[in-house]
Amino acid sequence: MDVMDKLTILTDAAKYDAACTSSGLDRAARKGSLGSTMAAGCCHTFSADGRCVTLLKVLMTNACAYDCQYCVNRRSNDVRRTTFTPRELADLTIEFYRRNYIEGLFLSSAVLVSPDYTTERMIEALRLLREVYHFGGYIHAKAIPGADPLLTQRLGMLADRLSVNIELPSEQSLSLLAPDKKKGSILRPMAQIRDGITQSRTELAKTRHAPRFAPAGQSTQMIIGATPESDRHILMLTQGLYDKYRLKRVFYSAYMPVSDSKLLPAPVDFKPPLLREHRLYQADWLLRFYHFRAEEILEEDQPDFDPRVDPKCSWALRHMEQFPVEVSKADYETLLRVPGIGVTSARRILVARRAAPLSFDTLKKVGVVLKRAQYFITCQGKLLPGLRVREDHILGHLAALEKPLLMDAMPEQISLFEGEAGA
C-alpha cells in the first residue's frame, strides 16, 4: 500500500477526533528551522463534514488491539488496516507543510500491539520532525493511556499539546463499552501531564532555555449520546476535570452510529445528538469564561438542557428574581450573568459608563445583543422603550431566536414552542 492510500484511510479514521482549536502558543521562526506557531492557531483548512481543521489530522495506525464498541477502529470491525512508519508520517507532514496545505500536525493512534509500542512509534515520528527536519510548527499528540510514564514524558517534550481521551462520562459506561480501558489508566497520564506542565513552567521562570513540556497545555474528549448519563453528570465531570487537571479544553463528540452492538443505540432512526453537543459547548464556555459552576447551570431536579434556549438564557429564566439588572451600576460578574452580554461587551460597558450615561443605543454599539438582553436589564432605571412582554412569554421570544438552529439539528422540537414564539 502506498503512502497516499495510507493517508486516505488514516485521515478518514481520525475524523472522530475533535481538533477544532487554536494552538494557544507563540513560537517565532528561527534560523535553520522550518515553520512557526502563532497563538491564533492555523485556520485555513476544513474537513469534509464542515469542522474547522487547522492541522493534518491523522492516525499513526488504525490497527487496534482493543475492542471498544463505539469505535470504528475496534478490533472486531471489518475495515482496511494500515500503519504509517515514523519516516513516512514525518515526510508526509513536511511535504504538506512545504506546499502550504497545513501548518501543523494532530497525531493520534489506535493501540498497535501495546500502548508502549504505539507511543514509541509516535515519539519517533515527532523526533524526526523536530530534530531531523527542525520543524517548529504546532503539534498536538494524543497520549496513549497505559503507556510507560517515561514515554509520555518524552512525547510531551516533542509535542506542543497533549491530550488523553476520557472517552465516556462514567466508569460504568467505560467498563461496559471499552473493557480494555480503565478509568485509572486514563487519569494517571492526565495527572502526569498536569504536573509536567507545572514543573516545566517553574523551570522556564528560572531560565528561558529550559526544555518545554506540552507548552500549550492538555485537553480531553468524551463521547456523548452513546450512554445514558445526564447533561448535569457530564457537566459536573467537566468541572472536575478543569479543577483537578487544569485542562485547556474539554471536547464533546456527538455519538455517530458506527456499530450494531446491542450495548449502543440502534443505528436505525438514530439521530446524532448534535444539538446536545452544541449546548454542552455553550455551557462549557460559561464554566471557563463566565464564572459559572456546573451545579448552577443544571440542578438536580432539572438535569438536562432545555433544547429550546441556550444554557445562559435557561439559567436566567429560572432565576428571574435576580433581574432586571441595572447596567449603569452592576459589577462585572453580574453583567456576565445577563443573556446577551458577553465578556467583551461587559468590559466595554464598564469603560463606557465612566465616560457618559449609558443608553440602549450605546449598549448596541458596545456589542450587547439586545434581542436577548432586553428582558433582563434596565438602563438608567428604565426598560427598553416599547417592551411589554409578560414573564411567561419571554421563553417563547428567546426560543424564536434559536429556531434556525433547531430546524437544522432537531426539527421535532419546533412544535413544542412554535405557538409561544409568535406571542
C-alpha positions in Angstrom: 0.0 0.0 0.0 1.5 3.4 -1.0 1.6 6.4 1.3 -1.3 8.2 -0.3 -3.6 5.1 0.2 -2.5 5.0 3.8 -3.2 8.7 4.1 -6.7 8.3 2.8 -7.5 5.5 5.3 -5.9 7.1 8.3 -7.2 10.6 7.9 -10.7 9.2 7.5 -10.2 7.1 10.6 -9.2 10.2 12.5 -12.3 12.3 11.7 -14.0 11.4 15.0 -11.2 13.2 17.0 -12.3 16.7 17.8 -9.4 19.1 17.0 -11.3 22.4 16.4 -8.9 24.6 18.5 -6.2 27.1 18.1 -2.7 26.3 19.3 -2.7 28.8 22.2 1.1 29.1 21.7 3.5 31.6 20.2 6.8 30.3 18.8 8.7 32.6 16.4 10.5 31.2 13.4 14.2 30.5 14.0 17.1 30.4 11.6 17.7 26.9 10.3 14.2 25.7 11.4 11.0 25.2 9.4 7.7 26.7 10.5 6.4 28.7 13.4 3.4 28.7 15.7 1.1 31.6 16.4 -1.4 31.8 19.3 -4.2 32.4 16.9 -3.7 29.0 15.5 -3.8 27.7 11.9 -7.1 28.4 10.3 -7.1 27.6 6.6 -8.4 24.1 6.2 -11.8 22.4 6.9 -12.8 18.8 7.0 -15.3 17.3 4.6 -18.1 17.4 7.3 -17.5 21.2 7.9 -15.4 21.0 11.1 -12.6 23.5 11.2 -9.3 21.6 10.9 -6.2 23.6 11.3 -3.8 20.6 11.1 -3.1 17.4 9.3 -5.3 15.2 11.4 -4.2 11.6 11.1 -3.8 8.3 12.9 -0.4 6.6 13.2 -2.4 3.3 12.7 -6.0 2.1 12.7 -4.9 -1.5 13.6 -6.2 -1.7 17.2 -5.7 -4.3 19.8 -8.7 -3.0 21.7 -12.4 -3.7 21.0 -14.2 -0.5 22.1 -17.8 -0.9 21.0 -18.3 2.7 20.0 -15.1 3.0 17.9 -14.8 2.5 14.1 -11.3 1.1 14.5 -12.2 -1.6 17.1 -10.5 -4.9 16.7 -13.7 -6.7 15.7 -14.7 -4.3 12.9 -14.0 -5.3 9.3 -12.2 -2.3 7.9 -9.0 -1.9 5.9 -6.0 -1.7 8.3 -2.8 0.1 7.7 0.1 1.8 9.6 2.5 4.6 8.9 6.1 4.2 9.5 7.5 7.1 11.5 9.6 8.2 8.5 6.5 8.1 6.2 4.5 10.3 8.6 7.3 12.8 9.1 8.0 13.1 5.4 4.3 13.5 4.6 3.9 16.2 7.2 6.9 18.2 5.9 5.8 17.8 2.3 2.3 19.1 3.1 3.7 22.0 5.1 6.0 23.0 2.2 3.0 23.0 -0.1 1.2 25.3 2.3 -1.6 22.7 2.9 -1.1 22.7 6.6 0.7 24.5 9.4 0.8 21.7 12.0 0.0 18.1 12.9 -2.7 16.4 15.0 -1.4 12.9 15.7 -3.5 10.2 17.3 -3.4 6.4 17.1 -5.2 3.2 17.7 -3.3 0.9 20.0 -0.9 -1.2 17.9 0.4 -4.2 19.8 0.5 -2.3 23.2 0.4 1.3 24.5 4.2 1.3 24.9 4.9 0.1 21.3 2.4 2.6 19.9 3.8 5.5 21.9 7.4 4.6 20.8 6.4 4.9 17.1 4.7 8.2 17.7 7.7 9.5 19.5 10.0 8.5 16.6 7.8 10.3 14.1 7.8 13.5 16.2 11.6 13.2 16.8 12.2 13.1 13.1 10.1 16.2 12.7 11.7 18.2 15.5 15.3 17.0 15.4 15.9 16.0 11.8 13.6 18.4 9.8 13.8 21.1 12.6 10.0 21.6 12.3 8.8 24.4 14.6 5.1 24.2 13.7 2.3 23.2 16.1 2.0 19.5 17.1 -0.9 18.1 19.1 -0.4 14.4 20.1 -2.8 12.0 21.8 -1.1 10.3 24.7 -2.0 6.6 25.0 -3.4 5.5 28.4 -1.3 2.7 29.9 2.0 3.7 28.3 5.1 4.0 30.5 5.3 7.4 32.1 8.8 7.9 30.7 7.4 7.6 27.2 4.6 10.0 27.9 7.2 12.4 29.3 9.2 12.1 26.1 6.1 12.6 24.0 5.3 15.8 25.9 8.8 17.2 25.2 8.2 16.9 21.5 4.6 18.0 21.2 3.0 21.4 21.9 -0.2 20.0 23.3 -1.1 16.6 24.7 -4.5 15.1 25.2 -5.8 11.9 26.9 -9.4 11.0 25.9 -11.7 10.5 28.9 -13.8 8.5 26.3 -17.1 8.2 28.2 -18.8 10.1 31.0 -18.8 7.4 33.7 -16.6 4.5 34.8 -19.6 2.1 34.5 -20.1 3.0 30.8 -16.4 2.7 30.1 -16.3 -0.8 31.7 -19.3 -1.8 29.6 -18.3 -0.5 26.2 -14.5 -0.4 26.5 -13.4 -3.3 28.8 -9.8 -2.9 27.8 -9.6 0.6 29.2 -9.8 1.6 32.9 -10.6 4.9 34.5 -7.3 4.9 36.4 -5.2 4.3 33.3 -6.8 7.4 31.8 -6.5 9.7 34.8 -2.9 8.8 35.7 -1.4 10.3 32.5 -3.6 13.4 32.9 -2.1 13.9 36.3 1.4 13.3 35.0 0.9 15.9 32.2 -0.6 18.4 34.6 2.5 18.0 36.9 4.9 18.0 34.0 3.4 21.3 32.7 3.7 22.9 36.2 7.3 21.8 36.6 8.2 23.0 33.1 6.8 26.4 33.7 8.6 26.7 37.0 11.9 25.9 35.3 11.2 28.3 32.5 10.7 31.0 35.0 14.2 30.4 36.2 15.9 30.1 32.8 14.3 30.6 29.3 16.5 27.8 27.9 14.8 25.1 30.0 13.1 22.4 27.9 9.4 22.9 27.5 6.8 20.2 28.3 3.5 20.4 26.4 3.6 24.3 26.5 0.1 24.6 25.0 -1.4 22.5 27.8 -3.6 19.4 27.7 -7.2 18.7 26.6 -9.6 15.7 26.5 -12.6 14.5 24.6 -15.7 12.5 25.6 -18.4 10.8 23.6 -22.0 11.9 24.4 -25.2 10.2 23.4 -23.9 6.7 23.4 -24.7 6.1 27.1 -27.5 7.3 29.4 -25.6 9.9 31.6 -27.5 13.2 32.1 -26.2 16.6 30.9 -25.6 17.5 34.5 -23.5 14.4 35.1 -21.4 15.4 32.0 -21.1 19.0 33.1 -20.1 18.1 36.7 -17.4 15.8 35.3 -16.2 18.6 33.1 -16.0 20.9 36.0 -14.0 18.4 38.0 -11.5 17.9 35.1 -10.9 21.6 34.8 -10.5 22.0 38.6 -8.3 18.9 39.2 -6.3 18.6 36.0 -6.2 22.2 34.8 -7.2 21.3 31.2 -7.3 23.8 28.4 -10.4 22.3 26.8 -12.9 19.5 27.1 -14.2 18.5 23.7 -17.6 16.8 23.2 -18.3 14.4 20.4 -21.8 13.5 19.5 -22.0 9.8 19.1 -22.2 8.6 15.5 -23.5 5.1 14.8 -20.6 3.0 13.7 -21.6 -0.2 15.4 -24.5 -2.6 15.5 -23.6 -3.6 19.1 -26.7 -4.2 21.3 -25.0 -2.1 24.0 -25.3 1.0 21.9 -28.3 2.9 20.5 -29.7 1.1 17.5 -28.4 2.7 14.2 -31.9 2.6 12.7 -33.6 6.0 13.1 -30.8 7.1 15.5 -30.1 10.8 15.2 -26.7 12.1 16.4 -27.3 14.4 19.4 -25.7 17.5 17.6 -27.9 20.0 19.4 -26.9 18.4 22.8 -23.3 18.7 21.8 -23.8 22.3 20.9 -25.5 23.0 24.3 -22.6 21.4 26.1 -20.1 23.6 24.3 -22.2 26.7 25.3 -22.2 25.5 28.9 -18.5 24.8 28.8 -17.9 28.4 27.7 -19.9 29.5 30.8 -17.6 27.4 33.0 -14.4 28.7 31.5 -15.1 32.4 31.0 -18.3 33.5 32.8 -17.6 32.3 36.3 -20.5 29.8 36.4 -20.3 26.5 38.2 -21.8 23.3 36.8 -24.2 22.9 39.7 -25.6 26.3 38.9 -26.2 25.7 35.2 -28.1 22.4 35.8 -29.7 21.4 39.0 -30.6 18.0 40.4 -34.3 18.4 39.6 -33.5 19.6 36.1 -30.5 17.5 35.0 -30.8 18.1 31.2 -30.6 21.2 29.0 -33.7 22.8 27.6 -33.3 22.3 23.9 -35.2 25.5 23.1 -32.8 28.1 24.6 -29.1 28.3 25.3 -27.9 27.4 28.9 -27.3 31.0 29.9 -30.9 32.0 29.0 -32.2 28.9 30.7 -30.4 29.8 33.9 -31.6 33.4 33.8 -35.3 32.3 33.3 -35.0 30.0 36.4 -33.6 33.0 38.4 -35.8 35.9 37.4 -35.6 37.2 41.0 -32.1 38.4 40.1 -33.3 40.5 37.2 -33.6 43.1 35.8 -30.0 44.3 36.3 -29.2 48.0 36.1 -26.3 48.1 33.6 -25.2 51.6 34.9 -24.4 50.1 38.4 -23.9 46.4 38.1 -20.4 44.9 38.6 -18.5 42.9 36.0 -19.5 39.5 37.4 -23.2 40.5 37.5 -23.1 41.7 33.9 -21.6 38.4 32.8 -24.8 36.7 34.0 -27.0 38.6 31.7 -28.0 36.8 28.5 -26.8 38.8 25.5 -23.8 40.3 27.4 -20.5 38.6 26.8 -17.0 39.1 28.2 -16.1 41.8 25.7 -19.3 43.8 25.9 -19.3 43.6 29.7 -15.8 45.2 29.8 -16.9 47.8 27.3 -19.9 48.7 29.4 -17.6 49.3 32.4 -15.5 51.7 30.3 -18.4 53.4 28.5 -20.3 54.3 31.7 -17.3 56.1 33.1 -17.4 58.5 30.2 -21.1 59.2 29.8 -24.5 58.0 30.9 -25.5 54.7 29.2 -28.3 54.4 26.7 -29.7 51.4 24.8 -28.1 52.8 21.7 -24.8 52.8 23.5 -25.3 49.2 24.6 -25.9 48.2 20.9 -22.7 49.9 19.9 -20.6 48.1 22.5 -21.9 44.7 21.3 -24.8 43.8 23.6 -27.3 41.5 21.9 -30.4 43.4 22.9 -32.7 40.8 21.4 -31.7 38.6 24.4 -30.6 41.2 27.0 -33.7 43.4 26.8 -35.7 41.1 29.1 -33.0 41.2 31.8 -31.7 44.7 32.0 -32.7 48.3 32.7 -30.8 51.4 31.6 -31.0 54.5 33.8 -33.8 52.7 35.6 -35.9 52.1 32.5 -36.7 49.1 30.4 -36.2 49.2 26.6 -38.9 51.6 25.3 -41.9 49.7 24.0 -41.0 46.4 25.7 -44.3 44.9 27.0 -43.6 41.2 27.3 -45.0 39.2 30.1 -42.6 36.9 32.0 -44.5 33.8 30.9 -43.9 34.7 27.2 -40.2 35.5 27.5 -39.2 31.9 26.8 -41.2 31.9 23.6 -39.4 35.0 22.3 -36.0 33.7 23.3 -36.7 30.4 21.7 -37.7 32.1 18.4 -34.1 33.3 18.2 -32.9 29.7 18.4 -35.4 28.3 15.8 -33.0 28.3 12.8 -30.6 26.1 14.8 -33.4 23.7 15.9 -34.7 23.4 12.4 -31.4 22.1 11.3 -30.5 20.0 14.3 -33.7 18.9 16.0 -36.8 19.9 13.9 -39.2 17.8 16.1 -38.6 20.3 18.9 -40.1 23.2 16.9 -43.6 22.1 17.6 -43.0 22.4 21.3 -42.9 26.2 21.3 -43.9 27.5 17.8 -47.1 29.0 19.2 -45.3 30.7 22.1 -42.6 32.1 19.8 -45.1 34.3 17.9 -46.8 35.6 21.1 
